[in-house]
């Protein structure tokens, strides 16, 4: 390697950020804190979605019950109407 190339490599190495174990620990702790916040936010969102799902399931069941009752009334009314016309 030429002297100029060695000088460039040495300069590049000197410009690289150096970090101490304390800086690494601080960075890791910050990342962990951020991940814990995200996890808590996601847990809250899951609970909200579960509650919304339960509400929608109840609405669906109510609609199904009403639909079946209407269908039954129509079937009974349809049968009596056909019997009258004969």
ZAMARGU-4260 file (C-alpha; in steps of 0.2 Angstrom, whole numbers, plus 5000, padded with zeros to 4 digits):
<rodrens>
0) 5000/5000/5000 | 5007/5017/4996 | 5010/5030/5008 | 4996/5041/5002 | 4984/5027/5004
5) 4990/5023/5021 | 4988/5041/5026 | 4970/5041/5019 | 4966/5025/5029 | 4973/5032/5045
10) 4963/5048/5043 | 4947/5038/5040 | 4950/5028/5055 | 4953/5043/5065 | 4937/5051/5059
15) 4927/5035/5064 | 4916/5038/5080 | 4923/5030/5095 | 4911/5024/5108 | 4915/5019/5126
20) 4906/5004/5135 | 4896/5017/5144 | 4890/5025/5128 | 4885/5008/5121 | 4875/5004/5137
25) 4867/5021/5136 | 4862/5018/5118 | 4856/5000/5122 | 4846/5007/5137 | 4838/5020/5126
30) 4833/5007/5113 | 4826/4996/5126 | 4816/5010/5133 | 4809/5014/5116 | 4804/4996/5113
35) 4796/4995/5130 | 4785/5010/5125 | 4781/5003/5109 | 4776/4986/5117 | 4765/4995/5129
40) 4757/5005/5115 | 4753/4989/5105 | 4746/4981/5121 | 4734/4995/5123 | 4729/4995/5105
45) 4726/4976/5106 | 4715/4979/5121 | 4705/4992/5111 | 4703/4981/5096 | 4697/4966/5107
50) 4684/4978/5115 | 4679/4984/5097 | 4678/4966/5091 | 4667/4961/5105 | 4655/4975/5102
55) 4654/4971/5083 | 4651/4953/5087 | 4637/4958/5098 | 4630/4969/5085 | 4631/4955/5072
60) 4622/4943/5084 | 4608/4955/5086 | 4606/4958/5068 | 4606/4940/5065 | 4593/4937/5078
65) 4582/4951/5070 | 4585/4944/5053 | 4579/4927/5057 | 4564/4933/5066 | 4559/4944/5051
70) 4562/4929/5039 | 4551/4918/5050 | 4537/4931/5050 | 4539/4932/5031 | 4538/4913/5029
75) 4523/4912/5040 | 4514/4926/5032 | 4519/4919/5014 | 4512/4902/5018 | 4495/4910/5025
80) 4494/4921/5010 | 4496/4907/4998 | 4483/4896/5007 | 4470/4910/5006 | 4472/4912/4987
85) 4468/4894/4984
</rodrens>
